Amino acid sequence: KQWYQRRVRANAVVYKDNRMLGRYNDESFPIIRGLSNLTQVFLQEGLQFIEQNAQSNTPFFLYWTPDANHVPAYASEMFYEKSIRNTPYGDSVMEVDYGVGKILEKLKELNIADNTLVFFSSDNGAEIRVGRHAGTN
């Protein structure tokens, strides 16, 4: 098997502020290659953060960094095996795009879009070792 197809025990630590919410390394945690709801957890936290700050009329900085498109790529059930590429990477790109859309919708819904700067950036490019299972540079 190729290295990206190996199934290993999950080991993701999730923090909120300075408090650890959980560590996904429990043996009972179902590991299905390419399936995880972590991007949705990050999205819901981000949307709540925007709403709380908008309601209190407080300027804010949201640094939303889903890591789903990095190896091992993953997507939530809503996007799992739904992309044209039918790969975890393609599914994760769809989910990140959806998340950015939800953030922009929230800004409009709260009437703060015209007073908000949004930057979208990417990191150092695709993981080229996994061929069609990742993006391209």
C-alpha positions, -999 to 999 in steps of 0.1 A, spaced: 0 0 0 11 36 -6 19 56 25 -12 78 22 -35 47 23 -22 34 56 -47 35 85 -32 47 117 -46 56 150 -59 92 150 -39 116 172 -54 151 168 -54 174 199 -82 201 198 -79 232 219 -102 261 224 -85 291 239 -61 276 265 -83 245 272 -79 211 255 -113 200 243 -102 165 233 -76 142 219 -88 120 191 -66 90 198 -91 67 215 -91 32 200 -129 34 197 -127 65 174 -137 51 140 -109 57 115 -121 58 79 -95 72 55 -105 107 45 -135 111 69 -134 136 98 -156 164 111 -128 186 123 -133 212 96 -169 215 107 -158 219 143 -135 247 133 -162 263 112 -188 263 139 -163 278 164 -154 305 139 -190 314 131 -198 316 169 -167 338 174 -179 362 146 -214 364 160 -203 370 196 -180 398 185 -205 414 162 -232 414 189 -209 431 213 -197 455 186 -162 445 192 -135 445 165 -121 410 159 -95 390 141 -105 355 131 -76 333 118 -95 303 104 -71 276 95 -86 243 85 -60 217 78 -81 193 59 -63 196 26 -30 185 41 -19 149 41 -38 130 53 -66 149 36 -101 145 50 -137 158 48 -168 155 68 -197 132 59 -214 160 39 -185 161 15 -170 126 18 -166 110 -17 -186 139 -33 -159 157 -53 -153 152 -90 -119 139 -82 -135 114 -57 -104 117 -35 -101 130 1 -82 160 -12 -110 170 -37 -135 165 -9 -115 186 15 -113 215 -11 -151 214 -15 -155 216 23 -130 245 28 -148 264 -1 -181 257 17 -166 270 50 -153 302 34 -188 307 19 -205 302 53 -181 328 69 -189 353 42 -226 347 46 -224 352 83 -206 386 78 -235 396 55 -262 383 78 -248 404 107 -244 435 84 -207 437 90 -194 426 56 -189 461 44 -167 469 74 -147 437 74 -115 428 56 -113 392 44 -80 376 33 -78 342 18 -44 327 15 -28 293 10 5 279 23 34 264 4 16 244 -22 3 209 -28 17 176 -14 31 163 -47 42 129 -34 7 115 -35 -1 122 -72 -38 126 -80 -47 123 -43 -36 159 -38 -35 192 -56 -11 206 -80 14 234 -79 
